[in-house]
C-alpha cells in the first residue's frame, strides 16, 4: 500500500517535469521566432493598455486637440493615471514655485 506522502511526492515530481518540459519548449519556440518574448514586462497586458487609452480619450477631447501640446498631454495623462500620489495642495505648491521662478526671470 502506497502512503499519502509518496503519492504527493510523485505528483510533485510529475509537476516539476511538466514545468521543465514547458520551459524547454518555450525556449525552443523563442529561438525559432524572430520576435522577442516580452512576457516578462510588467503591465504589458491589453487590459492595462486599454485603460491607458481610456484615460487619454478623456483628456484629448475634440476641443483640446488643436490647442494642446504633446508635453501638456503627456503631463496631464501622467497626473491622471497617478492621481493617488498627489492632491490639490501639491498642485498649489507647484504653481507657486512656477510663479516664483517666472518672477526671478522678469
N, CA, C and O atoms as a GROMACS GRO file, in nm:
protein
  424
    1UNK      N    1   0.083  -0.117   0.000
    1UNK     CA    2   0.000   0.000   0.000
    1UNK      C    3   0.088   0.124   0.000
    1UNK      O    4   0.183   0.133   0.078
    2UNK      N    5   0.057   0.222  -0.088
    2UNK     CA    6   0.136   0.344  -0.101
    2UNK      C    7   0.086   0.446   0.000
    2UNK      O    8  -0.035   0.465   0.016
    3UNK      N    9   0.176   0.512   0.068
    3UNK     CA   10   0.140   0.612   0.167
    3UNK      C   11   0.105   0.743   0.098
    3UNK      O   12   0.146   0.767  -0.015
    4UNK      N   13   0.029   0.829   0.168
    4UNK     CA   14  -0.015   0.957   0.112
    4UNK      C   15   0.103   1.046   0.072
    4UNK      O   16   0.099   1.112  -0.031
    5UNK      N   17   0.209   1.047   0.154
    5UNK     CA   18   0.326   1.130   0.124
    5UNK      C   19   0.393   1.087  -0.005
    5UNK      O   20   0.441   1.171  -0.082
    6UNK      N   21   0.395   0.956  -0.030
    6UNK     CA   22   0.458   0.907  -0.152
    6UNK      C   23   0.379   0.951  -0.275
    6UNK      O   24   0.438   0.983  -0.378
    7UNK      N   25   0.246   0.954  -0.264
    7UNK     CA   26   0.163   0.998  -0.376
    7UNK      C   27   0.188   1.145  -0.404
    7UNK      O   28   0.204   1.186  -0.519
    8UNK      N   29   0.193   1.225  -0.297
    8UNK     CA   30   0.220   1.367  -0.313
    8UNK      C   31   0.355   1.392  -0.376
    8UNK      O   32   0.370   1.480  -0.460
    9UNK      N   33   0.456   1.313  -0.336
    9UNK     CA   34   0.590   1.329  -0.393
    9UNK      C   35   0.590   1.297  -0.542
    9UNK      O   36   0.654   1.367  -0.620
   10UNK      N   37   0.520   1.193  -0.582
   10UNK     CA   38   0.514   1.156  -0.724
   10UNK      C   39   0.443   1.264  -0.805
   10UNK      O   40   0.485   1.297  -0.915
   11UNK      N   41   0.335   1.319  -0.750
   11UNK     CA   42   0.265   1.427  -0.820
   11UNK      C   43   0.353   1.550  -0.831
   11UNK      O   44   0.351   1.619  -0.933
   12UNK      N   45   0.430   1.578  -0.726
   12UNK     CA   46   0.520   1.692  -0.730
   12UNK      C   47   0.628   1.673  -0.835
   12UNK      O   48   0.662   1.767  -0.908
   13UNK      N   49   0.680   1.553  -0.843
   13UNK     CA   50   0.784   1.523  -0.943
   13UNK      C   51   0.727   1.536  -1.083
   13UNK      O   52   0.792   1.592  -1.171
   14UNK      N   53   0.606   1.484  -1.104
   14UNK     CA   54   0.541   1.496  -1.234
   14UNK      C   55   0.518   1.642  -1.271
   14UNK      O   56   0.538   1.682  -1.386
   15UNK      N   57   0.477   1.722  -1.172
   15UNK     CA   58   0.453   1.864  -1.197
   15UNK      C   59   0.582   1.935  -1.234
   15UNK      O   60   0.585   2.018  -1.325
   16UNK      N   61   0.690   1.903  -1.163
   16UNK     CA   62   0.820   1.965  -1.194
   16UNK      C   63   0.868   1.926  -1.333
   16UNK      O   64   0.919   2.010  -1.408
   17UNK      N   65   0.851   1.800  -1.368
   17UNK     CA   66   0.891   1.755  -1.502
   17UNK      C   67   0.809   1.826  -1.609
   17UNK      O   68   0.860   1.864  -1.713
   18UNK      N   69   0.680   1.842  -1.581
   18UNK     CA   70   0.594   1.913  -1.676
   18UNK      C   71   0.641   2.058  -1.694
   18UNK      O   72   0.648   2.108  -1.806
   19UNK      N   73   0.674   2.126  -1.582
   19UNK     CA   74   0.722   2.264  -1.590
   19UNK      C   75   0.853   2.273  -1.666
   19UNK      O   76   0.873   2.365  -1.746
   20UNK      N   77   0.943   2.178  -1.642
   20UNK     CA   78   1.070   2.176  -1.714
   20UNK      C   79   1.047   2.158  -1.864
   20UNK      O   80   1.110   2.225  -1.945
   21UNK      N   81   0.956   2.066  -1.899
   21UNK     CA   82   0.925   2.045  -2.041
   21UNK      C   83   0.867   2.170  -2.105
   21UNK      O   84   0.901   2.203  -2.219
   22UNK      N   85   0.781   2.240  -2.032
   22UNK     CA   86   0.723   2.364  -2.084
   22UNK      C   87   0.831   2.470  -2.104
   22UNK      O   88   0.830   2.542  -2.204
   23UNK      N   89   0.923   2.479  -2.010
   23UNK     CA   90   1.031   2.577  -2.020
   23UNK      C   91   1.121   2.547  -2.140
   23UNK      O   92   1.162   2.638  -2.213
   24UNK      N   93   1.152   2.421  -2.160
   24UNK     CA   94   1.234   2.381  -2.275
   24UNK      C   95   1.161   2.413  -2.404
   24UNK      O   96   1.220   2.468  -2.497
   25UNK      N   97   1.032   2.379  -2.410
   25UNK     CA   98   0.953   2.405  -2.530
   25UNK      C   99   0.946   2.556  -2.559
   25UNK      O  100   0.958   2.598  -2.674
   26UNK      N  101   0.926   2.636  -2.454
   26UNK     CA  102   0.920   2.781  -2.471
   26UNK      C  103   1.054   2.835  -2.520
   26UNK      O  104   1.057   2.925  -2.604
   27UNK      N  105   1.164   2.781  -2.469
   27UNK     CA  106   1.296   2.823  -2.513
   27UNK      C  107   1.320   2.790  -2.659
   27UNK      O  108   1.378   2.870  -2.732
   28UNK      N  109   1.274   2.674  -2.703
   28UNK     CA  110   1.289   2.636  -2.843
   28UNK      C  111   1.205   2.725  -2.932
   28UNK      O  112   1.249   2.766  -3.040
   29UNK      N  113   1.083   2.757  -2.887
   29UNK     CA  114   0.997   2.847  -2.966
   29UNK      C  115   1.059   2.985  -2.974
   29UNK      O  116   1.051   3.051  -3.078
   30UNK      N  117   1.121   3.029  -2.864
   30UNK     CA  118   1.184   3.161  -2.862
   30UNK      C  119   1.299   3.167  -2.962
   30UNK      O  120   1.313   3.265  -3.034
   31UNK      N  121   1.380   3.062  -2.968
   31UNK     CA  122   1.492   3.061  -3.062
   31UNK      C  123   1.444   3.056  -3.206
   31UNK      O  124   1.511   3.109  -3.295
   32UNK      N  125   1.328   2.993  -3.232
   32UNK     CA  126   1.277   2.981  -3.367
   32UNK      C  127   1.201   3.105  -3.412
   32UNK      O  128   1.166   3.116  -3.530
   33UNK      N  129   1.174   3.198  -3.321
   33UNK     CA  130   1.096   3.316  -3.354
   33UNK      C  131   1.186   3.434  -3.380
   33UNK      O  132   1.294   3.447  -3.322
   34UNK      N  133   1.142   3.522  -3.470
   34UNK     CA  134   1.217   3.644  -3.496
   34UNK      C  135   1.181   3.754  -3.395
   34UNK      O  136   1.244   3.859  -3.393
   35UNK      N  137   1.079   3.730  -3.312
   35UNK     CA  138   1.034   3.828  -3.215
   35UNK      C  139   1.085   3.795  -3.076
   35UNK      O  140   1.108   3.679  -3.043
   36UNK      N  141   1.102   3.898  -2.995
   36UNK     CA  142   1.146   3.881  -2.856
   36UNK      C  143   1.023   3.859  -2.770
   36UNK      O  144   0.922   3.928  -2.785
   37UNK      N  145   1.030   3.763  -2.678
   37UNK     CA  146   0.921   3.738  -2.585
   37UNK      C  147   0.922   3.848  -2.480
   37UNK      O  148   1.015   3.857  -2.399
   38UNK      N  149   0.821   3.932  -2.480
   38UNK     CA  150   0.813   4.044  -2.386
   38UNK      C  151   0.719   4.013  -2.270
   38UNK      O  152   0.673   4.106  -2.203
   39UNK      N  153   0.690   3.887  -2.246
   39UNK     CA  154   0.600   3.848  -2.139
   39UNK      C  155   0.650   3.886  -2.001
   39UNK      O  156   0.572   3.889  -1.906
   40UNK      N  157   0.779   3.914  -1.988
   40UNK     CA  158   0.837   3.949  -1.858
   40UNK      C  159   0.811   4.095  -1.822
   40UNK      O  160   0.832   4.133  -1.707
   41UNK      N  161   0.766   4.176  -1.915
   41UNK     CA  162   0.743   4.319  -1.889
   41UNK      C  163   0.613   4.335  -1.812
   41UNK      O  164   0.507   4.291  -1.856
   42UNK      N  165   0.623   4.399  -1.697
   42UNK     CA  166   0.506   4.421  -1.613
   42UNK      C  167   0.413   4.521  -1.681
   42UNK      O  168   0.458   4.623  -1.734
   43UNK      N  169   0.287   4.490  -1.680
   43UNK     CA  170   0.189   4.584  -1.735
   43UNK      C  171   0.179   4.580  -1.885
   43UNK      O  172   0.134   4.677  -1.945
   44UNK      N  173   0.219   4.472  -1.947
   44UNK     CA  174   0.213   4.466  -2.092
   44UNK      C  175   0.085   4.401  -2.142
   44UNK      O  176   0.074   4.366  -2.260
   45UNK      N  177  -0.012   4.383  -2.053
   45UNK     CA  178  -0.136   4.320  -2.095
   45UNK      C  179  -0.224   4.420  -2.169
   45UNK      O  180  -0.210   4.541  -2.153
   46UNK      N  181  -0.314   4.368  -2.250
   46UNK     CA  182  -0.404   4.452  -2.327
   46UNK      C  183  -0.494   4.534  -2.235
   46UNK      O  184  -0.531   4.646  -2.268
   47UNK      N  185  -0.529   4.478  -2.120
   47UNK     CA  186  -0.616   4.548  -2.025
   47UNK      C  187  -0.552   4.679  -1.978
   47UNK      O  188  -0.620   4.782  -1.970
   48UNK      N  189  -0.425   4.674  -1.947
   48UNK     CA  190  -0.354   4.794  -1.899
   48UNK      C  191  -0.349   4.899  -2.010
   48UNK      O  192  -0.370   5.017  -1.985
   49UNK      N  193  -0.320   4.855  -2.130
   49UNK     CA  194  -0.311   4.948  -2.244
   49UNK      C  195  -0.447   5.010  -2.273
   49UNK      O  196  -0.457   5.130  -2.299
   50UNK      N  197  -0.553   4.929  -2.269
   50UNK     CA  198  -0.688   4.980  -2.292
   50UNK      C  199  -0.726   5.084  -2.187
   50UNK      O  200  -0.788   5.185  -2.219
   51UNK      N  201  -0.689   5.060  -2.062
   51UNK     CA  202  -0.718   5.156  -1.955
   51UNK      C  203  -0.646   5.288  -1.980
   51UNK      O  204  -0.702   5.395  -1.960
   52UNK      N  205  -0.520   5.279  -2.025
   52UNK     CA  206  -0.444   5.400  -2.055
   52UNK      C  207  -0.508   5.478  -2.169
   52UNK      O  208  -0.520   5.601  -2.162
   53UNK      N  209  -0.551   5.409  -2.275
   53UNK     CA  210  -0.617   5.475  -2.387
   53UNK      C  211  -0.748   5.539  -2.343
   53UNK      O  212  -0.786   5.645  -2.393
   54UNK      N  213  -0.817   5.476  -2.250
   54UNK     CA  214  -0.941   5.533  -2.199
   54UNK      C  215  -0.915   5.664  -2.126
   54UNK      O  216  -0.989   5.762  -2.144
   55UNK      N  217  -0.810   5.668  -2.043
   55UNK     CA  218  -0.772   5.793  -1.977
   55UNK      C  219  -0.735   5.899  -2.080
   55UNK      O  220  -0.775   6.015  -2.068
   56UNK      N  221  -0.661   5.860  -2.181
   56UNK     CA  222  -0.617   5.955  -2.284
   56UNK      C  223  -0.736   6.012  -2.359
   56UNK      O  224  -0.737   6.130  -2.394
   57UNK      N  225  -0.837   5.929  -2.384
   57UNK     CA  226  -0.956   5.974  -2.457
   57UNK      C  227  -1.027   6.086  -2.381
   57UNK      O  228  -1.080   6.180  -2.442
   58UNK      N  229  -1.028   6.077  -2.248
   58UNK     CA  230  -1.096   6.179  -2.168
   58UNK      C  231  -1.015   6.309  -2.160
   58UNK      O  232  -1.072   6.415  -2.136
   59UNK      N  233  -0.887   6.301  -2.179
   59UNK     CA  234  -0.803   6.421  -2.176
   59UNK      C  235  -0.802   6.489  -2.312
   59UNK      O  236  -0.815   6.611  -2.321
   60UNK      N  237  -0.787   6.411  -2.416
   60UNK     CA  238  -0.772   6.465  -2.551
   60UNK      C  239  -0.908   6.471  -2.620
   60UNK      O  240  -0.938   6.390  -2.708
   61UNK      N  241  -0.989   6.567  -2.581
   61UNK     CA  242  -1.122   6.584  -2.640
   61UNK      C  243  -1.110   6.664  -2.769
   61UNK      O  244  -1.004   6.719  -2.799
   62UNK      N  245  -1.219   6.671  -2.844
   62UNK     CA  246  -1.218   6.745  -2.970
   62UNK      C  247  -1.181   6.892  -2.951
   62UNK      O  248  -1.112   6.950  -3.034
   63UNK      N  249  -1.226   6.952  -2.840
   63UNK     CA  250  -1.196   7.093  -2.815
   63UNK      C  251  -1.048   7.116  -2.789
   63UNK      O  252  -0.996   7.223  -2.820
   64UNK      N  253  -0.980   7.017  -2.733
   64UNK     CA  254  -0.840   7.035  -2.692
   64UNK      C  255  -0.738   6.991  -2.797
   64UNK      O  256  -0.622   7.029  -2.789
   65UNK      N  257  -0.780   6.914  -2.895
   65UNK     CA  258  -0.684   6.854  -2.988
   65UNK      C  259  -0.592   6.955  -3.055
   65UNK      O  260  -0.472   6.931  -3.067
   66UNK      N  261  -0.646   7.066  -3.099
   66UNK     CA  262  -0.566   7.164  -3.171
   66UNK      C  263  -0.484   7.254  -3.081
   66UNK      O  264  -0.385   7.313  -3.125
   67UNK      N  265  -0.523   7.265  -2.955
   67UNK     CA  266  -0.458   7.362  -2.865
   67UNK      C  267  -0.360   7.300  -2.767
   67UNK      O  268  -0.286   7.373  -2.702
   68UNK      N  269  -0.357   7.170  -2.756
   68UNK     CA  270  -0.274   7.106  -2.654
   68UNK      C  271  -0.141   7.058  -2.713
   68UNK      O  272  -0.139   6.988  -2.815
   69UNK      N  273  -0.032   7.096  -2.648
   69UNK     CA  274   0.099   7.049  -2.693
   69UNK      C  275   0.118   6.903  -2.647
   69UNK      O  276   0.054   6.859  -2.552
   70UNK      N  277   0.204   6.830  -2.714
   70UNK     CA  278   0.231   6.692  -2.671
   70UNK      C  279   0.280   6.685  -2.527
   70UNK      O  280   0.245   6.593  -2.454
   71UNK      N  281   0.362   6.783  -2.485
   71UNK     CA  282   0.413   6.784  -2.348
   71UNK      C  283   0.299   6.800  -2.248
   71UNK      O  284   0.296   6.732  -2.146
   72UNK      N  285   0.206   6.890  -2.277
   72UNK     CA  286   0.092   6.911  -2.187
   72UNK      C  287   0.006   6.786  -2.181
   72UNK      O  288  -0.041   6.748  -2.074
   73UNK      N  289  -0.015   6.720  -2.297
   73UNK     CA  290  -0.094   6.597  -2.299
   73UNK      C  291  -0.028   6.488  -2.215
   73UNK      O  292  -0.095   6.422  -2.135
   74UNK      N  293   0.102   6.469  -2.232
   74UNK     CA  294   0.174   6.368  -2.153
   74UNK      C  295   0.169   6.399  -2.005
   74UNK      O  296   0.152   6.309  -1.922
   75UNK      N  297   0.182   6.527  -1.971
   75UNK     CA  298   0.179   6.568  -1.830
   75UNK      C  299   0.042   6.540  -1.769
   75UNK      O  300   0.033   6.483  -1.660
   76UNK      N  301  -0.064   6.578  -1.839
   76UNK     CA  302  -0.199   6.554  -1.788
   76UNK      C  303  -0.229   6.405  -1.776
   76UNK      O  304  -0.291   6.362  -1.679
   77UNK      N  305  -0.186   6.327  -1.874
   77UNK     CA  306  -0.209   6.183  -1.869
   77UNK      C  307  -0.133   6.122  -1.752
   77UNK      O  308  -0.186   6.036  -1.680
   78UNK      N  309  -0.009   6.164  -1.732
   78UNK     CA  310   0.071   6.115  -1.620
   78UNK      C  311   0.002   6.147  -1.487
   78UNK      O  312  -0.009   6.061  -1.400
   79UNK      N  313  -0.043   6.271  -1.472
   79UNK     CA  314  -0.109   6.311  -1.348
   79UNK      C  315  -0.240   6.236  -1.326
   79UNK      O  316  -0.271   6.197  -1.214
   80UNK      N  317  -0.316   6.215  -1.434
   80UNK     CA  318  -0.444   6.145  -1.420
   80UNK      C  319  -0.423   6.000  -1.379
   80UNK      O  320  -0.494   5.949  -1.292
   81UNK      N  321  -0.327   5.934  -1.439
   81UNK     CA  322  -0.302   5.792  -1.409
   81UNK      C  323  -0.245   5.777  -1.268
   81UNK      O  324  -0.267   5.674  -1.203
   82UNK      N  325  -0.173   5.876  -1.220
   82UNK     CA  326  -0.107   5.868  -1.088
   82UNK      C  327  -0.174   5.957  -0.984
   82UNK      O  328  -0.105   6.013  -0.898
   83UNK      N  329  -0.304   5.971  -0.991
   83UNK     CA  330  -0.376   6.061  -0.901
   83UNK      C  331  -0.358   6.026  -0.753
   83UNK      O  332  -0.368   6.114  -0.667
   84UNK      N  333  -0.331   5.901  -0.724
   84UNK     CA  334  -0.317   5.860  -0.583
   84UNK      C  335  -0.190   5.916  -0.519
   84UNK      O  336  -0.174   5.907  -0.397
   85UNK      N  337  -0.098   5.972  -0.599
   85UNK     CA  338   0.028   6.022  -0.545
   85UNK      C  339   0.031   6.173  -0.523
   85UNK      O  340   0.130   6.225  -0.474
   86UNK      N  341  -0.077   6.244  -0.557
   86UNK     CA  342  -0.078   6.389  -0.541
   86UNK      C  343  -0.217   6.436  -0.505
   86UNK      O  344  -0.316   6.365  -0.522
   87UNK      N  345  -0.224   6.560  -0.454
   87UNK     CA  346  -0.352   6.621  -0.422
   87UNK      C  347  -0.346   6.769  -0.457
   87UNK      O  348  -0.248   6.816  -0.514
   88UNK      N  349  -0.451   6.844  -0.424
   88UNK     CA  350  -0.460   6.985  -0.460
   88UNK      C  351  -0.348   7.067  -0.396
   88UNK      O  352  -0.297   7.161  -0.458
   89UNK      N  353  -0.309   7.032  -0.275
   89UNK     CA  354  -0.200   7.104  -0.209
   89UNK      C  355  -0.071   7.096  -0.290
   89UNK      O  356   0.004   7.194  -0.298
   90UNK      N  357  -0.044   6.981  -0.349
   90UNK     CA  358   0.076   6.965  -0.432
   90UNK      C  359   0.069   7.053  -0.556
   90UNK      O  360   0.170   7.110  -0.598
   91UNK      N  361  -0.049   7.065  -0.614
   91UNK     CA  362  -0.067   7.149  -0.733
   91UNK      C  363  -0.045   7.296  -0.696
   91UNK      O  364   0.021   7.368  -0.770
   92UNK      N  365  -0.100   7.340  -0.584
   92UNK     CA  366  -0.083   7.479  -0.540
   92UNK      C  367   0.065   7.507  -0.515
   92UNK      O  368   0.116   7.612  -0.556
   93UNK      N  369   0.134   7.416  -0.448
   93UNK     CA  370   0.277   7.433  -0.421
   93UNK      C  371   0.356   7.442  -0.551
   93UNK      O  372   0.443   7.529  -0.565
   94UNK      N  373   0.328   7.354  -0.646
   94UNK     CA  374   0.399   7.355  -0.775
   94UNK      C  375   0.371   7.484  -0.851
   94UNK      O  376   0.461   7.540  -0.913
   95UNK      N  377   0.246   7.532  -0.847
   95UNK     CA  378   0.212   7.655  -0.917
   95UNK      C  379   0.281   7.775  -0.853
   95UNK      O  380   0.329   7.865  -0.922
   96UNK      N  381   0.288   7.776  -0.720
   96UNK     CA  382   0.359   7.885  -0.651
   96UNK      C  383   0.507   7.885  -0.687
   96UNK      O  384   0.566   7.990  -0.708
   97UNK      N  385   0.566   7.768  -0.695
   97UNK     CA  386   0.707   7.757  -0.733
   97UNK      C  387   0.727   7.804  -0.877
   97UNK      O  388   0.826   7.871  -0.908
   98UNK      N  389   0.633   7.770  -0.963
   98UNK     CA  390   0.641   7.813  -1.104
   98UNK      C  391   0.634   7.964  -1.113
   98UNK      O  392   0.712   8.027  -1.185
   99UNK      N  393   0.539   8.024  -1.039
   99UNK     CA  394   0.524   8.169  -1.042
   99UNK      C  395   0.647   8.238  -0.984
   99UNK      O  396   0.690   8.342  -1.036
  100UNK      N  397   0.704   8.183  -0.879
  100UNK     CA  398   0.824   8.242  -0.820
  100UNK      C  399   0.940   8.235  -0.919
  100UNK      O  400   1.020   8.328  -0.928
  101UNK      N  401   0.950   8.127  -0.994
  101UNK     CA  402   1.055   8.112  -1.096
  101UNK      C  403   1.036   8.211  -1.208
  101UNK      O  404   1.134   8.265  -1.260
  102UNK      N  405   0.912   8.236  -1.248
  102UNK     CA  406   0.885   8.334  -1.353
  102UNK      C  407   0.918   8.476  -1.308
  102UNK      O  408   0.963   8.558  -1.388
  103UNK      N  409   0.895   8.506  -1.181
  103UNK     CA  410   0.925   8.640  -1.128
  103UNK      C  411   1.074   8.666  -1.126
  103UNK      O  412   1.118   8.780  -1.148
  104UNK      N  413   1.155   8.562  -1.100
  104UNK     CA  414   1.301   8.578  -1.099
  104UNK      C  415   1.354   8.609  -1.237
  104UNK      O  416   1.453   8.681  -1.250
  105UNK      N  417   1.288   8.556  -1.342
  105UNK     CA  418   1.336   8.578  -1.478
  105UNK      C  419   1.288   8.711  -1.535
  105UNK      O  420   1.340   8.756  -1.638
  106UNK      N  421   1.190   8.777  -1.471
  106UNK     CA  422   1.138   8.906  -1.522
  106UNK      C  423   1.227   9.022  -1.490
  106UNK      O  424   1.195   9.135  -1.526
   0.00000   0.00000   0.00000
